[in-house]
């Protein structure tokens, strides 16, 4: 029987909260951001054509695109940096 990956509820909640904060920051920059929950239970944020996930574990998280590009750490300074990169890409 194959092992199924499981996440601690606290980590799922932490990732969700960080994506919500990023979505609010992107929305303040007048870009449409939509928070979605994938069929596997993973949260994602879509901004234009870009999909962003919150990756990491044990309190150390980063914003990562679907293609594996690390946007920034998921801390207070990183939210502003990731939002500006996403808003700049959505404006193109």
C-alpha positions in Angstrom: 0.0 0.0 0.0 1.5 3.3 -1.0 2.1 5.9 1.6 0.0 9.0 1.4 1.6 12.3 2.3 -0.1 14.0 5.3 0.3 17.5 6.6 -0.2 18.7 10.1 -3.3 20.8 10.4 -1.2 23.6 11.9 1.0 23.7 8.8 -2.0 23.7 6.4 -3.5 26.6 8.4 -0.2 28.5 8.4 0.2 28.2 4.7 -3.4 29.3 4.1 -3.0 32.3 6.3 0.2 33.4 4.5 -1.5 33.0 1.1 -4.5 35.1 2.4 -2.1 37.9 3.5 -0.3 37.8 0.1 -3.7 37.9 -1.7 -4.7 41.0 0.3 -1.4 42.7 -0.5 -1.7 41.9 -4.2 -5.3 43.2 -4.2 -4.2 46.5 -2.7 -2.0 46.9 -5.7 -5.1 46.7 -7.9 -4.5 43.2 -9.3 -7.1 40.4 -9.2 -6.0 37.6 -6.8 -8.0 34.5 -6.2 -7.4 32.0 -3.4 -8.4 28.5 -4.4 -8.2 25.0 -2.8 -6.9 22.3 -5.1 -8.5 18.8 -5.2 -5.7 17.5 -3.0 -6.4 20.0 -0.3 -3.5 22.3 -1.1 -4.2 26.1 -1.1 -3.0 28.2 -4.1 -3.3 31.8 -5.1 -3.8 32.8 -8.7 -2.8 36.2 -9.9 -3.3 36.6 -13.6 -1.7 33.6 -15.2 0.6 32.9 -12.2 -0.2 30.3 -9.6 1.6 30.7 -6.2 1.9 28.2 -3.4 3.3 28.5 0.1 6.0 25.9 0.6 8.0 24.9 3.6 7.7 23.3 7.0 8.2 23.9 10.7 7.7 27.6 10.6 10.0 28.4 7.6 7.9 29.1 4.5 8.4 30.7 1.1 6.2 31.7 -1.8 6.8 29.5 -4.8 5.3 29.6 -8.3 3.9 26.5 -10.0 7.1 26.3 -12.1 9.3 26.2 -8.9 10.5 29.9 -8.9 10.9 31.1 -5.4 9.4 34.6 -5.1 10.4 35.4 -1.5 10.3 34.2 2.0 6.8 34.2 3.5 7.5 36.8 6.2 6.5 40.4 6.5 9.2 41.8 4.2 8.7 38.9 1.8 5.0 39.6 1.3 5.6 43.0 -0.1 8.4 41.7 -2.3 6.3 38.8 -3.7 3.3 41.1 -4.2 5.3 43.6 -6.2 6.7 40.8 -8.4 3.2 39.3 -8.9 1.6 42.7 -9.6 4.3 43.6 -12.1 3.9 40.4 -13.9 0.1 40.7 -14.0 0.4 44.2 -15.5 2.3 42.9 -18.5 
